[in-house]
Amino acid sequence: LSYADHQFGDRILDKSYRERGNGECIDNWRVEVGILVPIYNDFIVIYEDDESLSMMATYNLTFPYNEKMLELLRPWSTYLNVSNTSQIDNLDKDQINSTLAYFTETESSMGAIYKRRNEFNLAEDYCQRALSYARLSQTEGRMGIIYKHRNEFNLAENHSQRALTYARLFEGEEELKTDLLYSALIGLCEIYRNHGNYDEALIFVEEAYNCVAITYNPVHPKVQEAAGSLIEGLLCKRNFEHAETFAQLTLE
């Protein structure tokens, strides 16, 4: 760990890379999130898997590694916002997903540690930051709707995909997670349907229906709405037999 932490050199101001003494350059995200964060996370997993440790001992041993992970991750939080296109480091979809996964897991872990220590104000702060992914999902979803109405397909798709990413990573109250997932999935369905990609639209509307059908009872408004969207998707695919069968099932 000490070797990995020091072999890459320091960040260079206003640059997306760092430089070793021999002139070799390496991307900042790759070093910090792609290499160092997983190493710290491996240490956490080792302690969490040690059955000889009490819960408090595990929390105390993993605490410094969680702190170090957040220290590395926090500079990247600005690149996860809807306005990140002006940033020096532009993250691709996989990098955003990976960064978010580490963020939500680490913030939640820190909240649990502080709760165990009876430091409830700090526990609340970390849990609120984990909750922020719900708000990010809603904001990205709204941006997707705006661009959809402007007929800017690529931007609408990009923001809606990120809304879905945030929703999948949200670890909170079940109904809120379901609502976030449903909104993001239906948003993507509508974008692809409006663009004439009925195959892709059907994939998202099927997942949206399954999502709400698991959480809510069959007469819940969201289940009925999702059923209507799924029938419409089947009709767009000219799959009349399945559309009729599903419509009959929803009426029973």
Disulfide bonds with the S-S distance in Angstrom:
none
